[in-house]
């Protein structure tokens, strides 16, 4: 286990949902958190306030992670506030609730860019700092959709499967540098995406309830603390999909 107090994390899409759960768990563990958001400034400010009132440190940073210029500014601002992030959670994502036949080229490119290309670009911007530190943690939010096809269309599933390939490549090539890369594949954590976008019912989950933001946060924290887990996909799904 690594002493992570004072480490710097960048969590994309941390204004609500799983990103929020991870930011709060990191804050409680003494990690300084750059809380990225896209449009919901008030929600991001509330996450920062919650971390600060619990004795931690955080900053809210607006950026659309599908835009290269925004990413450069995001990483610069995080570095200015706390120093180079050595923990990166590529969490920001969108769903696209469509049938496969409704996905046209523009919709395909948009979802791939927000969900997958963003992770490549943010990681590329943050990696030099991790290499310099000789330590780093990359955590990518995949999905059960990568494993089962999922409840929404093919572009979402493809973006989430792409994140697993990205994770494997980083994990293999960075293994000797002190940097690990892992994915989390959730299903039905209680967030806006699940209750609003998918309108999913907890009855689909064998355990019989939605997962919590705290359970997502603790999973990410485990991946930060443990330096021997590398190149893995952690299934956080109440038994919906079982891997061997
Ligand atoms: P959510 O409740 O819809 O929250 C999405 C977050 O992403 C928000 O903070 C949003 O920011 C941010 N975001 C969206 N587009 C962005 C962009 N272009 N740039 C920066 N931030 C952006 O989603 P969630 O359920 O917490 O899901 C989080 C991640 O886990 C996603 O990648 C999702 O695909 C994955 N996942 C979730 C589940 C689940 O059960 N919830 C299952 C499988 C996979 P604003 O608030 O500012 O809009």
Boltz pocket constraint, residues with backbone or C-beta under 6 A from the ligand:
constraints:
  - pocket:
      binder: B
      contacts: [[A, 12], [A, 13], [A, 14], [A, 15], [A, 16], [A, 17], [A, 18], [A, 19], [A, 36], [A, 37], [A, 38], [A, 39], [A, 40], [A, 41], [A, 43], [A, 63], [A, 64], [A, 65], [A, 66], [A, 90], [A, 91], [A, 92], [A, 93], [A, 94], [A, 114], [A, 141], [A, 142], [A, 143], [A, 144], [A, 145], [A, 185], [A, 186], [A, 187], [A, 188], [A, 189], [A, 190], [A, 191], [A, 192], [A, 193], [A, 194]]
      max_distance: 6.0
